[in-house]
Amino acid sequence: MTISKEKNGSNLTVAVEGRLDTVTAPQLEKELKEELESAQALTLDFGKLEYISSAGLRVLLSAHKAMAGKGGLTIVGANEIVREVFDVTGFADILNIA
């Protein structure tokens, strides 16, 4: 998995490429924890994300909670496979997916 971060003022965009699973979720969690305190809005770019597991969903839920009192969390670029996981798990009703 490859993670790239871009900050524009207090807005943070994190692009994730590859697989977000049990092995890689801790890496994303660590990267987000380093930045979320100072970020007012978070955008997760999943344009190149191939797969997400329950471990990845847990990281998203944690980030969603951390951003709830701020500008929120938005997911962009999710492919059909990732969107289906969001739909089946009910995360599509919780997360802001553009």
The first five atom37 places (N, CA, C, CB, O) and aatype in JSON, in Angstrom:
{
  "aatype": [12, 16, 9, 15, 11, 6, 11, 2, 7, 15, 2, 10, 16, 19, 0, 19, 6, 7, 1, 10, 3, 16, 19, 16, 0, 14, 5, 10, 6, 11, 6, 10, 11, 6, 6, 10, 6, 15, 0, 5, 0, 10, 16, 10, 3, 13, 7, 11, 10, 6, 18, 9, 15, 15, 0, 7, 10, 1, 19, 10, 10, 15, 0, 8, 11, 0, 12, 0, 7, 11, 7, 7, 10, 16, 9, 19, 7, 0, 2, 6, 9, 19, 1, 6, 19, 13, 3, 19, 16, 7, 13, 0, 3, 9, 10, 2, 9, 0],
  "atom_mask": [
    [1, 1, 1, 1, 1],
    [1, 1, 1, 1, 1],
    [1, 1, 1, 1, 1],
    [1, 1, 1, 1, 1],
    [1, 1, 1, 1, 1],
    [1, 1, 1, 1, 1],
    [1, 1, 1, 1, 1],
    [1, 1, 1, 1, 1],
    [1, 1, 1, 0, 1],
    [1, 1, 1, 1, 1],
    [1, 1, 1, 1, 1],
    [1, 1, 1, 1, 1],
    [1, 1, 1, 1, 1],
    [1, 1, 1, 1, 1],
    [1, 1, 1, 1, 1],
    [1, 1, 1, 1, 1],
    [1, 1, 1, 1, 1],
    [1, 1, 1, 0, 1],
    [1, 1, 1, 1, 1],
    [1, 1, 1, 1, 1],
    [1, 1, 1, 1, 1],
    [1, 1, 1, 1, 1],
    [1, 1, 1, 1, 1],
    [1, 1, 1, 1, 1],
    [1, 1, 1, 1, 1],
    [1, 1, 1, 1, 1],
    [1, 1, 1, 1, 1],
    [1, 1, 1, 1, 1],
    [1, 1, 1, 1, 1],
    [1, 1, 1, 1, 1],
    [1, 1, 1, 1, 1],
    [1, 1, 1, 1, 1],
    [1, 1, 1, 1, 1],
    [1, 1, 1, 1, 1],
    [1, 1, 1, 1, 1],
    [1, 1, 1, 1, 1],
    [1, 1, 1, 1, 1],
    [1, 1, 1, 1, 1],
    [1, 1, 1, 1, 1],
    [1, 1, 1, 1, 1],
    [1, 1, 1, 1, 1],
    [1, 1, 1, 1, 1],
    [1, 1, 1, 1, 1],
    [1, 1, 1, 1, 1],
    [1, 1, 1, 1, 1],
    [1, 1, 1, 1, 1],
    [1, 1, 1, 0, 1],
    [1, 1, 1, 1, 1],
    [1, 1, 1, 1, 1],
    [1, 1, 1, 1, 1],
    [1, 1, 1, 1, 1],
    [1, 1, 1, 1, 1],
    [1, 1, 1, 1, 1],
    [1, 1, 1, 1, 1],
    [1, 1, 1, 1, 1],
    [1, 1, 1, 0, 1],
    [1, 1, 1, 1, 1],
    [1, 1, 1, 1, 1],
    [1, 1, 1, 1, 1],
    [1, 1, 1, 1, 1],
    [1, 1, 1, 1, 1],
    [1, 1, 1, 1, 1],
    [1, 1, 1, 1, 1],
    [1, 1, 1, 1, 1],
    [1, 1, 1, 1, 1],
    [1, 1, 1, 1, 1],
    [1, 1, 1, 1, 1],
    [1, 1, 1, 1, 1],
    [1, 1, 1, 0, 1],
    [1, 1, 1, 1, 1],
    [1, 1, 1, 0, 1],
    [1, 1, 1, 0, 1],
    [1, 1, 1, 1, 1],
    [1, 1, 1, 1, 1],
    [1, 1, 1, 1, 1],
    [1, 1, 1, 1, 1],
    [1, 1, 1, 0, 1],
    [1, 1, 1, 1, 1],
    [1, 1, 1, 1, 1],
    [1, 1, 1, 1, 1],
    [1, 1, 1, 1, 1],
    [1, 1, 1, 1, 1],
    [1, 1, 1, 1, 1],
    [1, 1, 1, 1, 1],
    [1, 1, 1, 1, 1],
    [1, 1, 1, 1, 1],
    [1, 1, 1, 1, 1],
    [1, 1, 1, 1, 1],
    [1, 1, 1, 1, 1],
    [1, 1, 1, 0, 1],
    [1, 1, 1, 1, 1],
    [1, 1, 1, 1, 1],
    [1, 1, 1, 1, 1],
    [1, 1, 1, 1, 1],
    [1, 1, 1, 1, 1],
    [1, 1, 1, 1, 1],
    [1, 1, 1, 1, 1],
    [1, 1, 1, 1, 1]
  ],
  "atom_positions": [
    [[0.85, -1.18, 0.0], [0.0, 0.0, 0.0], [0.9, 1.24, 0.0], [-0.97, 0.0, 1.23], [1.92, 1.28, 0.68]],
    [[0.49, 2.22, -0.76], [1.19, 3.49, -0.82], [0.25, 4.58, -0.32], [1.68, 3.8, -2.27], [-0.91, 4.64, -0.7]],
    [[0.78, 5.45, 0.54], [-0.01, 6.55, 1.1], [0.7, 7.86, 0.75], [-0.2, 6.41, 2.65], [1.9, 8.0, 0.97]],
    [[-0.05, 8.8, 0.21], [0.51, 10.13, -0.02], [-0.42, 11.16, 0.61], [0.71, 10.41, -1.55], [-1.64, 11.05, 0.53]],
    [[0.19, 12.16, 1.23], [-0.58, 13.19, 1.94], [-0.3, 14.55, 1.33], [-0.23, 13.19, 3.45], [0.81, 14.86, 0.91]],
    [[-1.35, 15.36, 1.28], [-1.22, 16.73, 0.8], [-2.04, 17.63, 1.7], [-1.68, 16.85, -0.69], [-3.23, 17.39, 1.92]],
    [[-1.4, 18.67, 2.23], [-2.09, 19.6, 3.1], [-2.29, 20.93, 2.38], [-1.32, 19.8, 4.4], [-1.36, 21.47, 1.78]],
    [[-3.5, 21.44, 2.44], [-3.84, 22.73, 1.87], [-4.48, 23.54, 2.99], [-4.79, 22.59, 0.61], [-5.69, 23.47, 3.2]],
    [[-3.67, 24.31, 3.7], [-4.16, 25.0, 4.89], [-4.48, 23.97, 5.96], [0.0, 0.0, 0.0], [-3.61, 23.2, 6.36]],
    [[-5.73, 23.96, 6.42], [-6.13, 22.98, 7.43], [-6.87, 21.79, 6.82], [-7.0, 23.65, 8.48], [-7.41, 20.95, 7.55]],
    [[-6.89, 21.72, 5.48], [-7.53, 20.59, 4.79], [-6.46, 19.56, 4.42], [-8.28, 21.08, 3.51], [-5.43, 19.9, 3.84]],
    [[-6.72, 18.33, 4.77], [-5.78, 17.24, 4.51], [-6.4, 16.27, 3.51], [-5.41, 16.51, 5.82], [-7.53, 15.82, 3.68]],
    [[-5.63, 15.94, 2.46], [-6.04, 14.92, 1.51], [-5.04, 13.78, 1.59], [-6.14, 15.49, 0.05], [-3.83, 13.99, 1.49]],
    [[-5.56, 12.57, 1.78], [-4.72, 11.38, 1.86], [-5.15, 10.43, 0.75], [-4.82, 10.69, 3.27], [-6.3, 9.98, 0.71]],
    [[-4.21, 10.13, -0.15], [-4.48, 9.19, -1.23], [-3.91, 7.83, -0.85], [-3.86, 9.69, -2.58], [-2.76, 7.72, -0.43]],
    [[-4.72, 6.8, -1.01], [-4.32, 5.44, -0.66], [-4.36, 4.59, -1.93], [-5.26, 4.84, 0.44], [-5.34, 4.58, -2.67]],
    [[-3.26, 3.88, -2.17], [-3.13, 3.04, -3.36], [-2.81, 1.62, -2.93], [-2.05, 3.59, -4.33], [-1.95, 1.4, -2.07]],
    [[-3.5, 0.65, -3.53], [-3.24, -0.75, -3.22], [-4.36, -1.37, -2.41], [0.0, 0.0, 0.0], [-5.54, -1.17, -2.7]],
    [[-3.97, -2.14, -1.38], [-4.93, -2.86, -0.55], [-4.9, -2.32, 0.88], [-4.64, -4.38, -0.56], [-3.83, -2.14, 1.46]],
    [[-6.08, -2.07, 1.43], [-6.2, -1.63, 2.81], [-6.78, -2.81, 3.58], [-7.1, -0.34, 2.96], [-7.99, -3.03, 3.59]],
    [[-5.89, -3.56, 4.23], [-6.3, -4.8, 4.89], [-5.63, -4.92, 6.26], [-5.96, -6.03, 4.02], [-5.08, -3.94, 6.77]],
    [[-5.67, -6.09, 6.84], [-5.12, -6.33, 8.16], [-3.64, -5.97, 8.26], [-5.32, -7.78, 8.55], [-3.18, -5.48, 9.29]],
    [[-2.91, -6.21, 7.19], [-1.47, -5.94, 7.18], [-1.18, -4.44, 7.05], [-0.79, -6.7, 6.04], [-0.26, -3.93, 7.69]],
    [[-1.95, -3.73, 6.22], [-1.65, -2.33, 5.91], [-2.44, -1.31, 6.72], [-1.89, -2.1, 4.45], [-2.05, -0.15, 6.79]],
    [[-3.55, -1.71, 7.33], [-4.4, -0.77, 8.09], [-3.63, -0.04, 9.19], [-5.57, -1.52, 8.7], [-3.83, 1.16, 9.37]],
    [[-2.75, -0.72, 9.94], [-2.0, 0.01, 10.98], [-1.14, 1.15, 10.42], [-1.12, -0.95, 11.74], [-0.94, 2.16, 11.09]],
    [[-0.64, 0.98, 9.21], [0.16, 2.03, 8.58], [-0.7, 3.27, 8.31], [0.79, 1.51, 7.26], [-0.28, 4.39, 8.6]],
    [[-1.89, 3.07, 7.76], [-2.79, 4.2, 7.5], [-3.22, 4.85, 8.82], [-4.02, 3.74, 6.71], [-3.26, 6.07, 8.92]],
    [[-3.52, 4.03, 9.8], [-3.94, 4.55, 11.11], [-2.85, 5.46, 11.69], [-4.26, 3.39, 12.09], [-3.14, 6.54, 12.2]],
    [[-1.61, 5.03, 11.6], [-0.48, 5.81, 12.11], [-0.35, 7.13, 11.35], [0.82, 5.0, 12.01], [-0.18, 8.19, 11.96]],
    [[-0.43, 7.06, 10.04], [-0.31, 8.27, 9.22], [-1.43, 9.27, 9.54], [-0.35, 7.9, 7.72], [-1.18, 10.47, 9.62]],
    [[-2.64, 8.78, 9.73], [-3.76, 9.66, 10.03], [-3.63, 10.28, 11.41], [-5.07, 8.91, 9.93], [-3.9, 11.47, 11.58]],
    [[-3.23, 9.49, 12.39], [-3.1, 10.02, 13.76], [-2.11, 11.16, 13.82], [-2.67, 8.91, 14.71], [-2.28, 12.1, 14.6]],
    [[-1.07, 11.1, 13.0], [-0.06, 12.16, 12.98], [-0.63, 13.48, 12.48], [1.11, 11.75, 12.12], [-0.12, 14.54, 12.84]],
    [[-1.66, 13.44, 11.68], [-2.17, 14.64, 10.99], [-3.54, 15.13, 11.46], [-2.23, 14.37, 9.54], [-3.84, 16.31, 11.31]],
    [[-4.37, 14.24, 12.0], [-5.77, 14.6, 12.24], [-5.97, 15.7, 13.28], [-6.52, 13.39, 12.68], [-6.95, 16.45, 13.2]],
    [[-5.07, 15.8, 14.23], [-5.25, 16.81, 15.27], [-5.26, 18.22, 14.69], [-4.15, 16.68, 16.31], [-6.03, 19.07, 15.12]],
    [[-4.4, 18.46, 13.7], [-4.3, 19.8, 13.12], [-5.21, 20.0, 11.91], [-2.87, 20.08, 12.73], [-5.37, 21.12, 11.44]],
    [[-5.79, 18.94, 11.4], [-6.66, 19.04, 10.21], [-8.08, 19.4, 10.6], [-6.64, 17.72, 9.42], [-8.62, 18.91, 11.59]],
    [[-8.69, 20.26, 9.79], [-10.09, 20.62, 10.0], [-11.02, 19.83, 9.09], [-10.29, 22.1, 9.78], [-12.21, 19.67, 9.38]],
    [[-10.48, 19.35, 7.97], [-11.26, 18.53, 7.03], [-10.33, 17.48, 6.44], [-11.92, 19.42, 5.89], [-9.15, 17.75, 6.18]],
    [[-10.87, 16.29, 6.25], [-10.08, 15.18, 5.72], [-10.77, 14.61, 4.49], [-9.89, 14.08, 6.79], [-11.96, 14.3, 4.52]],
    [[-10.0, 14.48, 3.42], [-10.47, 13.82, 2.21], [-9.6, 12.6, 1.99], [-10.42, 14.78, 0.97], [-8.38, 12.7, 1.95]],
    [[-10.23, 11.45, 1.84], [-9.52, 10.22, 1.53], [-9.77, 9.91, 0.06], [-9.98, 9.03, 2.45], [-10.9, 9.67, -0.36]],
    [[-8.69, 9.92, -0.71], [-8.78, 9.64, -2.15], [-8.53, 8.15, -2.36], [-7.75, 10.5, -2.96], [-7.4, 7.67, -2.21]],
    [[-9.58, 7.43, -2.7], [-9.5, 5.98, -2.89], [-9.51, 5.62, -4.37], [-10.66, 5.29, -2.18], [-9.87, 4.49, -4.72]],
    [[-9.12, 6.54, -5.23], [-9.11, 6.31, -6.67], [-8.26, 5.12, -7.09], [0.0, 0.0, 0.0], [-8.54, 4.49, -8.11]],
    [[-7.22, 4.82, -6.32], [-6.34, 3.7, -6.66], [-6.37, 2.6, -5.59], [-4.91, 4.2, -6.85], [-5.49, 1.74, -5.54]],
    [[-7.4, 2.64, -4.73], [-7.56, 1.59, -3.72], [-8.24, 0.39, -4.37], [-8.4, 2.11, -2.49], [-9.31, 0.52, -4.96]],
    [[-7.61, -0.77, -4.26], [-8.12, -1.98, -4.91], [-9.06, -2.79, -4.02], [-6.98, -2.85, -5.35], [-9.96, -3.47, -4.51]],
    [[-8.85, -2.7, -2.7], [-9.56, -3.59, -1.78], [-9.55, -2.97, -0.39], [-8.93, -5.01, -1.76], [-8.58, -2.31, -0.01]],
    [[-10.62, -3.18, 0.37], [-10.66, -2.76, 1.77], [-11.26, -3.89, 2.6], [-11.47, -1.44, 1.93], [-12.28, -4.47, 2.23]],
    [[-10.63, -4.19, 3.73], [-11.11, -5.25, 4.63], [-11.74, -4.6, 5.86], [-9.94, -6.21, 5.04], [-11.82, -3.38, 5.97]],
    [[-12.19, -5.44, 6.78], [-12.78, -4.93, 8.02], [-11.77, -4.14, 8.84], [-13.34, -6.09, 8.85], [-12.15, -3.2, 9.54]],
    [[-10.5, -4.5, 8.76], [-9.46, -3.72, 9.46], [-9.38, -2.31, 8.89], [-8.09, -4.43, 9.36], [-9.2, -1.35, 9.64]],
    [[-9.51, -2.19, 7.59], [-9.52, -0.88, 6.95], [-10.75, -0.08, 7.33], [0.0, 0.0, 0.0], [-10.68, 1.14, 7.54]],
    [[-11.89, -0.76, 7.41], [-13.13, -0.09, 7.81], [-13.01, 0.46, 9.23], [-14.31, -1.06, 7.72], [-13.53, 1.54, 9.52]],
    [[-12.34, -0.27, 10.1], [-12.15, 0.18, 11.48], [-11.36, 1.49, 11.5], [-11.42, -0.91, 12.3], [-11.68, 2.39, 12.27]],
    [[-10.32, 1.59, 10.67], [-9.53, 2.81, 10.59], [-10.39, 3.97, 10.09], [-8.31, 2.61, 9.66], [-10.29, 5.09, 10.6]],
    [[-11.24, 3.7, 9.1], [-12.12, 4.74, 8.57], [-13.11, 5.22, 9.63], [-12.88, 4.22, 7.36], [-13.37, 6.42, 9.75]],
    [[-13.65, 4.29, 10.4], [-14.6, 4.66, 11.45], [-13.91, 5.52, 12.51], [-15.21, 3.4, 12.1], [-14.5, 6.5, 12.99]],
    [[-12.71, 5.18, 12.87], [-11.94, 5.95, 13.84], [-11.67, 7.36, 13.31], [-10.62, 5.24, 14.16], [-11.81, 8.34, 14.05]],
    [[-11.28, 7.47, 12.05], [-11.03, 8.78, 11.44], [-12.32, 9.59, 11.35], [-10.4, 8.61, 10.04], [-12.32, 10.8, 11.58]],
    [[-13.41, 8.92, 11.01], [-14.72, 9.58, 10.93], [-15.09, 10.19, 12.28], [-15.81, 8.58, 10.49], [-15.55, 11.33, 12.35]],
    [[-14.88, 9.44, 13.36], [-15.19, 9.93, 14.7], [-14.29, 11.11, 15.06], [-15.03, 8.81, 15.74], [-14.75, 12.08, 15.66]],
    [[-13.01, 11.03, 14.71], [-12.07, 12.1, 15.02], [-12.42, 13.39, 14.28], [-10.65, 11.67, 14.66], [-12.16, 14.49, 14.79]],
    [[-13.0, 13.27, 13.1], [-13.31, 14.45, 12.28], [-14.75, 14.94, 12.46], [-13.06, 14.15, 10.83], [-15.12, 15.96, 11.88]],
    [[-15.55, 14.24, 13.24], [-16.98, 14.56, 13.38], [-17.22, 15.98, 13.89], [-17.64, 13.57, 14.31], [-18.15, 16.63, 13.42]],
    [[-16.44, 16.46, 14.81], [-16.64, 17.79, 15.36], [-15.98, 18.87, 14.54], [0.0, 0.0, 0.0], [-16.03, 20.05, 14.9]],
    [[-15.35, 18.48, 13.45], [-14.62, 19.43, 12.6], [-15.32, 19.5, 11.25], [-13.13, 19.01, 12.44], [-16.55, 19.47, 11.17]],
    [[-14.54, 19.6, 10.19], [-15.09, 19.71, 8.85], [-15.52, 18.4, 8.24], [0.0, 0.0, 0.0], [-16.09, 18.37, 7.14]],
    [[-15.26, 17.31, 8.94], [-15.72, 16.01, 8.48], [-14.74, 15.26, 7.6], [0.0, 0.0, 0.0], [-13.66, 15.75, 7.27]],
    [[-15.16, 14.07, 7.24], [-14.39, 13.15, 6.42], [-15.15, 12.89, 5.13], [-14.1, 11.82, 7.18], [-16.35, 12.6, 5.16]],
    [[-14.47, 13.0, 4.0], [-15.06, 12.71, 2.7], [-14.21, 11.69, 1.97], [-15.22, 14.0, 1.86], [-12.98, 11.81, 1.95]],
    [[-14.86, 10.71, 1.38], [-14.16, 9.7, 0.59], [-14.49, 9.95, -0.88], [-14.57, 8.23, 1.03], [-15.65, 10.08, -1.26]],
    [[-13.44, 10.02, -1.7], [-13.63, 10.25, -3.13], [-12.94, 9.16, -3.94], [-13.1, 11.64, -3.54], [-11.96, 8.57, -3.49]],
    [[-13.47, 8.89, -5.13], [-12.82, 8.0, -6.08], [-12.94, 6.52, -5.83], [0.0, 0.0, 0.0], [-12.26, 5.74, -6.49]],
    [[-13.77, 6.1, -4.9], [-13.89, 4.67, -4.58], [-14.45, 3.9, -5.78], [-14.78, 4.45, -3.33], [-15.44, 4.32, -6.39]],
    [[-13.82, 2.77, -6.11], [-14.28, 1.95, -7.23], [-15.5, 1.12, -6.82], [-13.15, 1.04, -7.73], [-15.93, 1.17, -5.67]],
    [[-16.04, 0.35, -7.74], [-17.25, -0.44, -7.48], [-17.04, -1.48, -6.37], [-17.7, -1.14, -8.75], [-17.94, -1.7, -5.56]],
    [[-15.87, -2.11, -6.33], [-15.6, -3.13, -5.32], [-15.61, -2.52, -3.93], [-14.25, -3.82, -5.59], [-16.24, -3.06, -3.01]],
    [[-14.93, -1.4, -3.77], [-14.88, -0.72, -2.46], [-16.25, -0.17, -2.1], [-13.83, 0.42, -2.48], [-16.67, -0.27, -0.95]],
    [[-16.96, 0.4, -3.07], [-18.31, 0.92, -2.8], [-19.26, -0.2, -2.36], [-18.87, 1.62, -4.05], [-20.12, 0.01, -1.51]],
    [[-19.1, -1.38, -2.95], [-19.94, -2.51, -2.56], [-19.68, -2.9, -1.1], [-19.68, -3.71, -3.47], [-20.62, -3.22, -0.37]],
    [[-18.43, -2.87, -0.69], [-18.1, -3.16, 0.72], [-18.77, -2.13, 1.61], [-16.56, -3.16, 0.94], [-19.32, -2.48, 2.66]],
    [[-18.73, -0.85, 1.23], [-19.39, 0.2, 2.0], [-20.9, -0.04, 2.08], [-19.1, 1.57, 1.4], [-21.51, 0.15, 3.13]],
    [[-21.5, -0.45, 0.97], [-22.94, -0.7, 0.93], [-23.33, -1.88, 1.81], [-23.4, -0.95, -0.52], [-24.26, -1.79, 2.61]],
    [[-22.62, -2.99, 1.65], [-22.95, -4.23, 2.37], [-22.79, -4.06, 3.89], [-22.07, -5.38, 1.88], [-23.56, -4.61, 4.67]],
    [[-21.77, -3.3, 4.29], [-21.49, -3.13, 5.72], [-22.28, -2.0, 6.36], [-20.01, -2.89, 5.92], [-22.27, -1.86, 7.58]],
    [[-22.96, -1.19, 5.55], [-23.7, -0.06, 6.08], [-22.86, 1.2, 6.22], [0.0, 0.0, 0.0], [-23.37, 2.24, 6.64]],
    [[-21.58, 1.13, 5.87], [-20.72, 2.3, 5.96], [-21.15, 3.39, 4.98], [-19.27, 1.9, 5.7], [-20.86, 4.57, 5.2]],
    [[-21.84, 3.02, 3.9], [-22.34, 4.01, 2.95], [-23.33, 4.96, 3.62], [-23.0, 3.32, 1.74], [-23.49, 6.1, 3.18]],
    [[-23.99, 4.5, 4.66], [-24.95, 5.34, 5.39], [-24.27, 6.21, 6.44], [-26.02, 4.46, 6.05], [-24.84, 7.19, 6.9]],
    [[-23.05, 5.84, 6.83], [-22.34, 6.56, 7.88], [-21.36, 7.58, 7.31], [-21.6, 5.57, 8.78], [-21.27, 8.71, 7.79]],
    [[-20.62, 7.17, 6.28], [-19.57, 7.99, 5.72], [-20.06, 8.88, 4.59], [-18.44, 7.12, 5.24], [-21.05, 8.55, 3.92]],
    [[-19.37, 9.99, 4.37], [-19.66, 10.88, 3.27], [-18.84, 10.4, 2.07], [-19.33, 12.38, 3.62], [-17.64, 10.63, 2.01]],
    [[-19.5, 9.73, 1.13], [-18.81, 9.16, -0.02], [-19.25, 9.93, -1.27], [-19.12, 7.61, -0.16], [-20.42, 9.9, -1.66]],
    [[-18.29, 10.61, -1.87], [-18.6, 11.44, -3.03], [-18.35, 10.68, -4.32], [-17.77, 12.72, -3.01], [-18.55, 11.22, -5.41]]
  ]
}
